[in-house]
Amino acid sequence: MGIGIILGIAIGGLIVLVGVFKAMWRVAEPNEALVISGSKHRTEGLGEGMGFRIVTGRGTLVLPGVQAVRKLSLDLNETELSVECVTHQGIPLKVRGVVIFKVGDDLVSIANAARRFLDQQRLMAERVHNVFAGHLRSIVGGLTVEDMIRDRDKLTGQTRAACGTEMEKLGLIVDSLQIHEIEDPTGYIQNLAMPHAAAVQRDARIAQAEANRRATEAEQQAFARMAEATRDSEILQAGYKAERDNASAKSAQAGPLAEAAAKQEVVVQETRVAELEAHRKEQQLQAEVRKPADARAYETRTLAEAERDARVSAAQARAKETELASAAEATATRVTGQAAAAAAEARGLADAAAVRAKGLAEADAIKARSAALAENQEAVIAQQLAENWPEIVRAGAGAFESVDNMVVLNGADGMSDLFAKALTMGGTGLGLARQLLSSMNGGQPNGSLNGVAGIGVPAQHKPVPEPVRLDEDFVIEEAKKED
């Protein structure tokens, strides 16, 4: 009984002790600092007599009723900046930005912030805005608009440097300062950018035109390549179609070709059989016919060669004898020929002399006739007519050669008259006689009397007309003219 009470008292005392410890133990979160006041404390780095103790990241005992515990947030804070400024050029601007800040992690910064913002942490952003706004106006007043636009980091750096001392006194540190926008109510920045914007627009238009040109060239090249590809595709398709048609034709002809190949193989085999049969017959003929024939031929050839050698020997003997006889006969013939040549040469010289004498005589006769013809042409012609009268009569009768039937009204007298008129008609008979003489003497050219007088003297009268054929119609017509 007494042990149970003792255990109960002990457990109750332990529970009370745990409860008291829990009520007295405070733990600082990672993003906060515990500020404990109510007794004199010594903190490292801060000296003595500060009047409060700072705890971060760990737990500590706090005596209830003796000490007070409050928390200081170490979270990030931000404040928006919207400050109206005037530049060094007197141009009003409105700068917009943001400041991100927090309480420093060291004990000095926490102590400074605790003294200033422990009960006014919600006013921390407003205080920071006021600090940055004043320094930002001061810095912008020393800069030009061009400096602010071209080197915005310079503005940011100068602002942070100017506010650094004051932020340190407040126990705050600036994590980031960003200038978002610079508003220009007067349009200075816009006007400042217009030349550059015009140049940029110009370059943009030029670049766009160049891009359009290149795009057009690329499109045209693409169209050309498409056309080329289409052409190549059509050519390939045509080639494939031709191959398909060829394959179809070959497949259609496969049956006849196979049959033809089979027949060809049969013919080849039959040809081989025939060749073997012919070879067998050839071997048989070699054994049965050719070899005995060769033996007989060899025997005959041997006998013939022996007989030939005998004949050659006899022929050589006869040839030698004949050669000797021919040499003797040639000698006699050469002597005889030389004598005959001398005789023929003598006869030739005599004949040439005779021909020359005859030619000279004929030339003298021709000269005489030419002289006579020059003096009395009609007498010479009459003499020639008398000498050639048989030929003239024969030529006159030739006019009736092609006449099959002729009717003569007055009998034999009419026939005689007709023949006489045929001989004497045409230029009173003289021209016809000249023409007949010319035709009988070889058709001498017109304008000469070679056919009449037999000499080369030119005619002094009118040229003799072309020869006229004496057919029956011509003779009858001339007879009518004479009547």
VEXTI-708383 format. One record per residue (C-alpha): residue in three letters; y, z, x. Coordinates in nm, 3 decimals. Layout:
N
("ALA" (Y Z X))
...
END
This chain:
483
("MET" (0.000 0.000 0.000))
("GLY" (0.245 0.091 0.273))
("ILE" (0.152 -0.222 0.476))
("GLY" (0.233 -0.451 0.188))
("ILE" (0.570 -0.293 0.145))
("ILE" (0.638 -0.321 0.511))
("LEU" (0.537 -0.692 0.508))
("GLY" (0.752 -0.754 0.204))
("ILE" (1.050 -0.584 0.362))
("ALA" (0.995 -0.779 0.681))
("ILE" (0.970 -1.111 0.499))
("GLY" (1.274 -1.031 0.287))
("GLY" (1.470 -0.934 0.593))
("LEU" (1.363 -1.259 0.765))
("ILE" (1.472 -1.463 0.466))
("VAL" (1.806 -1.287 0.457))
("LEU" (1.846 -1.342 0.831))
("VAL" (1.769 -1.714 0.792))
("GLY" (2.016 -1.742 0.507))
("VAL" (2.288 -1.568 0.706))
("PHE" (2.218 -1.794 1.009))
("LYS" (2.228 -2.103 0.795))
("ALA" (2.560 -1.993 0.643))
("MET" (2.704 -1.934 0.989))
("TRP" (2.565 -2.252 1.166))
("ARG" (2.779 -2.569 1.152))
("VAL" (2.675 -2.909 1.294))
("ALA" (2.925 -3.189 1.387))
("GLU" (2.829 -3.543 1.273))
("PRO" (2.854 -3.833 1.523))
("ASN" (3.172 -3.966 1.357))
("GLU" (3.354 -3.632 1.324))
("ALA" (3.484 -3.338 1.523))
("LEU" (3.474 -2.970 1.415))
("VAL" (3.796 -2.778 1.465))
("ILE" (3.720 -2.399 1.460))
("SER" (4.015 -2.165 1.445))
("GLY" (4.056 -1.784 1.397))
("SER" (3.991 -1.645 1.744))
("LYS" (4.107 -1.697 2.099))
("HIS" (3.891 -1.959 2.272))
("ARG" (3.883 -2.120 2.614))
("THR" (3.806 -2.493 2.612))
("GLU" (3.736 -2.684 2.931))
("GLY" (4.027 -2.906 3.028))
("LEU" (4.260 -2.754 2.773))
("GLY" (4.334 -2.416 2.929))
("GLU" (4.350 -2.080 2.760))
("GLY" (4.532 -1.961 2.448))
("MET" (4.491 -2.288 2.250))
("GLY" (4.395 -2.092 1.935))
("PHE" (4.107 -2.324 1.817))
("ARG" (3.782 -2.466 1.943))
("ILE" (3.662 -2.832 1.918))
("VAL" (3.293 -2.917 1.873))
("THR" (3.159 -3.278 1.871))
("GLY" (2.806 -3.399 1.849))
("ARG" (2.637 -3.058 1.836))
("GLY" (2.610 -2.734 1.629))
("THR" (2.789 -2.397 1.661))
("LEU" (2.803 -2.054 1.498))
("VAL" (3.102 -1.973 1.282))
("LEU" (3.169 -1.621 1.169))
("PRO" (3.245 -1.629 0.799))
("GLY" (3.568 -1.460 0.706))
("VAL" (3.674 -1.444 1.074))
("GLN" (3.681 -1.813 1.169))
("ALA" (3.773 -2.131 0.971))
("VAL" (3.601 -2.470 1.022))
("ARG" (3.763 -2.806 0.937))
("LYS" (3.651 -3.161 1.010))
("LEU" (3.853 -3.441 1.183))
("SER" (3.721 -3.793 1.118))
("LEU" (3.658 -4.014 1.419))
("ASP" (3.606 -4.330 1.205))
("LEU" (3.803 -4.655 1.254))
("ASN" (4.118 -4.705 1.056))
("GLU" (4.339 -5.006 1.004))
("THR" (4.688 -5.078 0.886))
("GLU" (4.845 -5.405 0.778))
("LEU" (5.160 -5.513 0.957))
("SER" (5.431 -5.705 0.768))
("VAL" (5.749 -5.686 0.974))
("GLU" (6.069 -5.885 0.930))
("CYS" (6.210 -5.968 1.273))
("VAL" (6.487 -6.171 1.431))
("THR" (6.418 -6.375 1.748))
("HIS" (6.632 -6.410 2.055))
("GLN" (6.770 -6.732 1.897))
("GLY" (6.878 -6.543 1.584))
("ILE" (6.610 -6.704 1.367))
("PRO" (6.460 -6.465 1.109))
("LEU" (6.080 -6.450 1.105))
("LYS" (5.820 -6.244 0.927))
("VAL" (5.526 -6.134 1.141))
("ARG" (5.200 -6.045 0.973))
("GLY" (4.916 -5.875 1.156))
("VAL" (4.665 -5.591 1.160))
("VAL" (4.614 -5.284 1.381))
("ILE" (4.269 -5.125 1.411))
("PHE" (4.282 -4.771 1.555))
("LYS" (4.095 -4.440 1.567))
("VAL" (4.115 -4.085 1.705))
("GLY" (4.023 -4.080 2.072))
("ASP" (3.681 -3.941 2.168))
("ASP" (3.811 -3.709 2.439))
("LEU" (3.904 -3.346 2.359))
("VAL" (4.275 -3.397 2.442))
("SER" (4.308 -3.682 2.191))
("ILE" (4.114 -3.483 1.930))
("ALA" (4.339 -3.180 1.990))
("ASN" (4.657 -3.392 1.962))
("ALA" (4.531 -3.562 1.646))
("ALA" (4.418 -3.227 1.501))
("ARG" (4.760 -3.079 1.552))
("ARG" (4.929 -3.381 1.383))
("PHE" (4.687 -3.520 1.125))
("LEU" (4.427 -3.252 1.044))
("ASP" (4.575 -3.195 0.697))
("GLN" (4.740 -3.544 0.671))
("GLN" (4.465 -3.785 0.771))
("ARG" (4.547 -4.015 0.476))
("LEU" (4.900 -4.061 0.615))
("MET" (4.771 -4.172 0.956))
("ALA" (4.789 -4.548 0.874))
("GLU" (5.147 -4.524 0.752))
("ARG" (5.252 -4.342 1.069))
("VAL" (5.088 -4.603 1.288))
("HIS" (5.254 -4.888 1.087))
("ASN" (5.595 -4.734 1.144))
("VAL" (5.533 -4.702 1.518))
("PHE" (5.416 -5.066 1.558))
("ALA" (5.689 -5.206 1.329))
("GLY" (5.966 -5.063 1.543))
("HIS" (5.822 -5.181 1.871))
("LEU" (5.735 -5.525 1.725))
("ARG" (6.096 -5.584 1.611))
("SER" (6.220 -5.488 1.955))
("ILE" (5.978 -5.722 2.135))
("VAL" (6.040 -6.019 1.899))
("GLY" (6.414 -5.981 1.954))
("GLY" (6.362 -6.064 2.322))
("LEU" (6.147 -6.373 2.260))
("THR" (6.211 -6.724 2.127))
("VAL" (6.019 -6.892 1.851))
("GLU" (5.860 -7.130 2.101))
("ASP" (5.740 -6.836 2.315))
("MET" (5.585 -6.666 2.015))
("ILE" (5.408 -6.984 1.904))
("ARG" (5.287 -7.096 2.244))
("ASP" (5.190 -6.752 2.382))
("ARG" (5.088 -6.524 2.100))
("ASP" (4.878 -6.313 2.333))
("LYS" (5.194 -6.223 2.523))
("LEU" (5.345 -6.082 2.204))
("THR" (5.028 -5.887 2.133))
("GLY" (5.006 -5.746 2.487))
("GLN" (5.368 -5.636 2.499))
("THR" (5.336 -5.465 2.161))
("ARG" (5.026 -5.272 2.264))
("ALA" (5.183 -5.168 2.594))
("ALA" (5.501 -5.048 2.419))
("CYS" (5.306 -4.842 2.164))
("GLY" (5.052 -4.702 2.407))
("THR" (5.243 -4.386 2.507))
("GLU" (5.328 -4.291 2.152))
("MET" (4.974 -4.358 2.029))
("GLU" (4.841 -4.138 2.310))
("LYS" (5.070 -3.854 2.203))
("LEU" (4.934 -3.893 1.852))
("GLY" (4.579 -3.871 1.990))
("LEU" (4.503 -4.227 1.873))
("ILE" (4.374 -4.533 2.056))
("VAL" (4.420 -4.897 1.948))
("ASP" (4.095 -5.089 1.934))
("SER" (4.254 -5.419 1.823))
("LEU" (4.594 -5.568 1.746))
("GLN" (4.599 -5.915 1.591))
("ILE" (4.901 -6.126 1.488))
("HIS" (4.774 -6.321 1.190))
("GLU" (5.074 -6.523 1.087))
("ILE" (5.437 -6.592 1.172))
("GLU" (5.628 -6.688 0.860))
("ASP" (5.941 -6.898 0.897))
("PRO" (6.160 -6.888 0.584))
("THR" (6.420 -7.120 0.743))
("GLY" (6.174 -7.404 0.824))
("TYR" (6.249 -7.392 1.198))
("ILE" (5.887 -7.398 1.299))
("GLN" (5.815 -7.685 1.062))
("ASN" (6.106 -7.886 1.200))
("LEU" (5.997 -7.798 1.550))
("ALA" (5.654 -7.937 1.477))
("MET" (5.771 -8.257 1.306))
("PRO" (5.806 -8.473 1.625))
("HIS" (5.472 -8.361 1.744))
("ALA" (5.327 -8.406 1.397))
("ALA" (5.472 -8.759 1.384))
("ALA" (5.321 -8.835 1.724))
("VAL" (4.994 -8.686 1.613))
("GLN" (5.009 -8.886 1.290))
("ARG" (5.087 -9.200 1.486))
("ASP" (4.797 -9.136 1.723))
("ALA" (4.582 -9.053 1.424))
("ARG" (4.670 -9.384 1.256))
("ILE" (4.607 -9.572 1.580))
("ALA" (4.279 -9.390 1.625))
("GLN" (4.189 -9.459 1.263))
("ALA" (4.271 -9.829 1.304))
("GLU" (4.070 -9.843 1.624))
("ALA" (3.788 -9.660 1.452))
("ASN" (3.807 -9.904 1.160))
("ARG" (3.797 -10.198 1.401))
("ARG" (3.501 -10.055 1.585))
("ALA" (3.334 -9.973 1.257))
("THR" (3.391 -10.331 1.137))
("GLU" (3.253 -10.469 1.463))
("ALA" (2.959 -10.233 1.438))
("GLU" (2.902 -10.338 1.074))
("GLN" (2.917 -10.707 1.167))
("GLN" (2.681 -10.647 1.456))
("ALA" (2.457 -10.451 1.221))
("PHE" (2.468 -10.738 0.969))
("ALA" (2.388 -10.982 1.250))
("ARG" (2.100 -10.765 1.365))
("MET" (1.982 -10.735 1.005))
("ALA" (1.995 -11.114 0.971))
("GLU" (1.813 -11.148 1.301))
("ALA" (1.556 -10.894 1.194))
("THR" (1.517 -11.075 0.861))
("ARG" (1.470 -11.403 1.044))
("ASP" (1.217 -11.250 1.282))
("SER" (1.041 -11.087 0.988))
("GLU" (1.025 -11.416 0.799))
("ILE" (0.898 -11.592 1.110))
("LEU" (0.635 -11.323 1.159))
("GLN" (0.543 -11.339 0.790))
("ALA" (0.512 -11.716 0.813))
("GLY" (0.295 -11.675 1.123))
("TYR" (0.080 -11.413 0.950))
("LYS" (0.053 -11.634 0.643))
("ALA" (-0.051 -11.925 0.863))
("GLU" (-0.311 -11.702 1.027))
("ARG" (-0.433 -11.586 0.686))
("ASP" (-0.451 -11.945 0.563))
("ASN" (-0.632 -12.043 0.881))
("ALA" (-0.873 -11.752 0.838))
("SER" (-0.924 -11.846 0.471))
("ALA" (-0.988 -12.206 0.569))
("LYS" (-1.229 -12.093 0.839))
("SER" (-1.407 -11.861 0.597))
("ALA" (-1.426 -12.144 0.344))
("GLN" (-1.575 -12.365 0.614))
("ALA" (-1.801 -12.092 0.748))
("GLY" (-2.094 -12.205 0.533))
("PRO" (-2.074 -12.575 0.627))
("LEU" (-2.004 -12.480 0.987))
("ALA" (-2.305 -12.248 0.996))
("GLU" (-2.521 -12.519 0.841))
("ALA" (-2.383 -12.774 1.087))
("ALA" (-2.441 -12.530 1.374))
("ALA" (-2.798 -12.479 1.257))
("LYS" (-2.851 -12.855 1.237))
("GLN" (-2.689 -12.889 1.577))
("GLU" (-2.926 -12.628 1.717))
("VAL" (-3.218 -12.814 1.564))
("VAL" (-3.094 -13.139 1.718))
("VAL" (-3.048 -12.963 2.051))
("GLN" (-3.402 -12.827 2.040))
("GLU" (-3.537 -13.167 1.937))
("THR" (-3.338 -13.323 2.220))
("ARG" (-3.484 -13.074 2.464))
("VAL" (-3.832 -13.150 2.335))
("ALA" (-3.762 -13.521 2.373))
("GLU" (-3.627 -13.463 2.724))
("LEU" (-3.940 -13.266 2.814))
("GLU" (-4.156 -13.538 2.666))
("ALA" (-3.961 -13.803 2.857))
("HIS" (-3.991 -13.598 3.173))
("ARG" (-4.363 -13.566 3.117))
("LYS" (-4.392 -13.940 3.064))
("GLU" (-4.177 -14.000 3.369))
("GLN" (-4.407 -13.781 3.578))
("GLN" (-4.704 -13.960 3.431))
("LEU" (-4.547 -14.296 3.516))
("GLN" (-4.472 -14.165 3.864))
("ALA" (-4.834 -14.076 3.914))
("GLU" (-4.996 -14.373 3.735))
("VAL" (-4.751 -14.660 3.791))
("ARG" (-4.477 -14.598 4.043))
("LYS" (-4.683 -14.462 4.330))
("PRO" (-4.945 -14.743 4.310))
("ALA" (-4.659 -14.991 4.270))
("ASP" (-4.482 -14.840 4.569))
("ALA" (-4.799 -14.875 4.770))
("ARG" (-4.838 -15.237 4.664))
("ALA" (-4.469 -15.299 4.728))
("TYR" (-4.498 -15.142 5.072))
("GLU" (-4.793 -15.364 5.147))
("THR" (-4.611 -15.671 5.017))
("ARG" (-4.292 -15.576 5.203))
("THR" (-4.482 -15.526 5.526))
("LEU" (-4.653 -15.863 5.490))
("ALA" (-4.324 -16.027 5.393))
("GLU" (-4.147 -15.875 5.691))
("ALA" (-4.417 -16.004 5.922))
("GLU" (-4.396 -16.348 5.763))
("ARG" (-4.015 -16.332 5.778))
("ASP" (-4.020 -16.242 6.144))
("ALA" (-4.244 -16.543 6.208))
("ARG" (-4.013 -16.769 6.007))
("VAL" (-3.709 -16.629 6.184))
("SER" (-3.862 -16.703 6.518))
("ALA" (-3.947 -17.057 6.408))
("ALA" (-3.602 -17.098 6.252))
("GLN" (-3.434 -16.975 6.567))
("ALA" (-3.625 -17.232 6.764))
("ARG" (-3.531 -17.505 6.518))
("ALA" (-3.168 -17.382 6.515))
("LYS" (-3.153 -17.403 6.890))
("GLU" (-3.293 -17.754 6.876))
("THR" (-3.051 -17.847 6.597))
("GLU" (-2.760 -17.692 6.788))
("LEU" (-2.833 -17.908 7.084))
("ALA" (-2.869 -18.215 6.863))
("SER" (-2.549 -18.131 6.676))
("ALA" (-2.359 -18.092 6.999))
("ALA" (-2.470 -18.435 7.106))
("GLU" (-2.393 -18.584 6.767))
("ALA" (-2.050 -18.412 6.759))
("THR" (-1.966 -18.565 7.094))
("ALA" (-2.061 -18.909 6.964))
("THR" (-1.873 -18.852 6.638))
("ARG" (-1.561 -18.739 6.824))
("VAL" (-1.561 -19.055 7.032))
("THR" (-1.625 -19.268 6.722))
("GLY" (-1.349 -19.085 6.527))
("GLN" (-1.099 -19.132 6.805))
("ALA" (-1.171 -19.505 6.801))
("ALA" (-1.147 -19.520 6.421))
("ALA" (-0.820 -19.324 6.427))
("ALA" (-0.674 -19.567 6.676))
("ALA" (-0.780 -19.858 6.457))
("ALA" (-0.644 -19.690 6.141))
("GLU" (-0.315 -19.620 6.318))
("ALA" (-0.289 -19.986 6.414))
("ARG" (-0.370 -20.097 6.054))
("GLY" (-0.115 -19.851 5.918))
("LEU" (0.157 -19.981 6.145))
("ALA" (0.074 -20.333 6.037))
("ASP" (0.074 -20.242 5.665))
("ALA" (0.402 -20.054 5.704))
("ALA" (0.559 -20.356 5.869))
("ALA" (0.431 -20.577 5.587))
("VAL" (0.560 -20.341 5.319))
("ARG" (0.893 -20.320 5.491))
("ALA" (0.918 -20.697 5.511))
("LYS" (0.823 -20.730 5.145))
("GLY" (1.079 -20.462 5.047))
("LEU" (1.350 -20.641 5.242))
("ALA" (1.256 -20.964 5.068))
("GLU" (1.265 -20.801 4.728))
("ALA" (1.596 -20.639 4.812))
("ASP" (1.735 -20.983 4.903))
("ALA" (1.599 -21.121 4.575))
("ILE" (1.759 -20.834 4.383))
("LYS" (2.090 -20.899 4.553))
("ALA" (2.060 -21.265 4.462))
("ARG" (1.981 -21.183 4.101))
("SER" (2.267 -20.939 4.087))
("ALA" (2.503 -21.206 4.208))
("ALA" (2.364 -21.454 3.956))
("LEU" (2.390 -21.197 3.676))
("ALA" (2.748 -21.128 3.768))
("GLU" (2.830 -21.500 3.751))
("ASN" (2.621 -21.607 3.449))
("GLN" (2.464 -21.317 3.261))
("GLU" (2.339 -21.527 2.968))
("ALA" (2.144 -21.763 3.190))
("VAL" (1.972 -21.479 3.363))
("ILE" (1.887 -21.316 3.030))
("ALA" (1.750 -21.648 2.903))
("GLN" (1.535 -21.677 3.212))
("GLN" (1.408 -21.322 3.162))
("LEU" (1.336 -21.396 2.796))
("ALA" (1.135 -21.701 2.898))
("GLU" (0.939 -21.502 3.155))
("ASN" (0.869 -21.217 2.911))
("TRP" (0.821 -21.421 2.598))
("PRO" (0.452 -21.324 2.547))
("GLU" (0.548 -20.960 2.546))
("ILE" (0.833 -21.032 2.306))
("VAL" (0.592 -21.209 2.066))
("ARG" (0.349 -20.922 2.095))
("ALA" (0.630 -20.675 2.018))
("GLY" (0.740 -20.882 1.719))
("ALA" (0.388 -20.887 1.582))
("GLY" (0.375 -20.510 1.622))
("ALA" (0.614 -20.477 1.329))
("PHE" (0.329 -20.572 1.096))
("GLU" (0.067 -20.335 1.236))
("SER" (0.123 -20.067 0.968))
("VAL" (0.127 -20.317 0.680))
("ASP" (-0.197 -20.294 0.478))
("ASN" (-0.120 -20.559 0.211))
("MET" (0.153 -20.826 0.214))
("VAL" (0.234 -21.074 -0.059))
("VAL" (0.387 -21.402 0.066))
("LEU" (0.533 -21.629 -0.200))
("ASN" (0.560 -21.960 -0.010))
("GLY" (0.231 -21.943 0.182))
("ALA" (0.200 -22.014 0.553))
("ASP" (0.560 -22.136 0.579))
("GLY" (0.689 -21.807 0.443))
("MET" (0.481 -21.622 0.693))
("SER" (0.620 -21.827 0.978))
("ASP" (0.975 -21.782 0.858))
("LEU" (0.925 -21.411 0.821))
("PHE" (0.790 -21.378 1.171))
("ALA" (1.070 -21.593 1.314))
("LYS" (1.332 -21.385 1.135))
("ALA" (1.171 -21.067 1.268))
("LEU" (1.206 -21.201 1.621))
("THR" (1.564 -21.325 1.593))
("MET" (1.732 -21.068 1.366))
("GLY" (1.982 -20.800 1.471))
("GLY" (2.289 -20.900 1.666))
("THR" (2.193 -21.273 1.646))
("GLY" (1.864 -21.197 1.823))
("LEU" (2.014 -21.109 2.160))
("GLY" (2.043 -20.736 2.106))
("LEU" (1.689 -20.718 1.969))
("ALA" (1.561 -20.914 2.266))
("ARG" (1.740 -20.680 2.506))
("GLN" (1.593 -20.378 2.322))
("LEU" (1.241 -20.526 2.338))
("LEU" (1.279 -20.605 2.706))
("SER" (1.412 -20.255 2.769))
("SER" (1.114 -20.095 2.592))
("MET" (0.864 -20.318 2.775))
("ASN" (1.017 -20.242 3.114))
("GLY" (0.986 -19.862 3.084))
("GLY" (1.276 -19.757 2.861))
("GLN" (1.566 -19.787 3.104))
("PRO" (1.887 -19.603 3.006))
("ASN" (2.143 -19.766 2.783))
("GLY" (2.422 -19.939 2.963))
("SER" (2.200 -20.107 3.231))
("LEU" (2.010 -20.434 3.245))
("ASN" (1.722 -20.316 3.459))
("GLY" (1.475 -20.403 3.186))
("VAL" (1.610 -20.761 3.165))
("ALA" (1.700 -20.869 3.511))
("GLY" (1.491 -20.615 3.709))
("ILE" (1.793 -20.509 3.921))
("GLY" (2.013 -20.199 3.933))
("VAL" (2.339 -20.367 3.835))
("PRO" (2.538 -20.192 3.561))
("ALA" (2.594 -20.386 3.241))
("GLN" (2.945 -20.519 3.189))
("HIS" (2.909 -20.552 2.814))
("LYS" (2.874 -20.310 2.527))
("PRO" (2.593 -20.049 2.580))
("VAL" (2.257 -20.147 2.437))
("PRO" (2.173 -19.944 2.120))
("GLU" (1.868 -19.719 2.087))
("PRO" (1.537 -19.903 2.030))
("VAL" (1.476 -19.990 1.668))
("ARG" (1.128 -19.983 1.517))
("LEU" (1.033 -20.306 1.349))
("ASP" (0.857 -20.191 1.033))
("GLU" (0.800 -20.408 0.728))
("ASP" (1.095 -20.273 0.527))
("PHE" (1.333 -20.349 0.811))
("VAL" (1.198 -20.705 0.854))
("ILE" (1.222 -20.778 0.481))
("GLU" (1.576 -20.636 0.464))
("GLU" (1.687 -20.852 0.759))
("ALA" (1.524 -21.156 0.602))
("LYS" (1.726 -21.098 0.286))
("LYS" (2.044 -21.073 0.493))
("GLU" (1.963 -21.404 0.665))
("ASP" (1.905 -21.575 0.329))
END
